[in-house]
Amino acid sequence: MAEDIKVQGFVDKLTESLGRLATLDVTTVCTDVSVTLAPAAPDAVMGRLQVSVDAQDARVAHSGINIATGDVKALLPKDFFSPDQAEFREFHKAQVQLSREIMETNVKLVGDVLAKVIDAARDR
């Protein structure tokens, strides 16, 4: 009985996490970037990279895709489709496609794990 409750709790948390995985956000920012290495913690091999950007001159494109419903939202600069923005546009497009493929693979893997957990719980 206690094990069934633990399994159900795990399944509930996994299902909730899957719901949050439904949205894929891709933001492309093109601007000058500064990278510094912060000091390492005593138990770390190396420090953390700290990144700062020049937001004043930033070129930003954002796409949000709800994998479950297929809804797509895009926030794009008004000259996004002008010929001189082709490289920026293609880069953002490639990032969206790659992110979508990764997201679909991850959702499938999580679904497979969930199915195995449910099957294992049923076999008890």
Secondary structure, DSSP 8 states (H G I E B T S, - for coil): -HHHHHHHHHHHHHHHHHHHTTEEEEEEEES-EEEEE----TT-SS--EEEEE-GGG-EEEEEEEETTT--EEEE--TTTTSGGGHHHHHHHHHHHHHHHHHHHHHHHHHHHHHHHHHHHHHT-
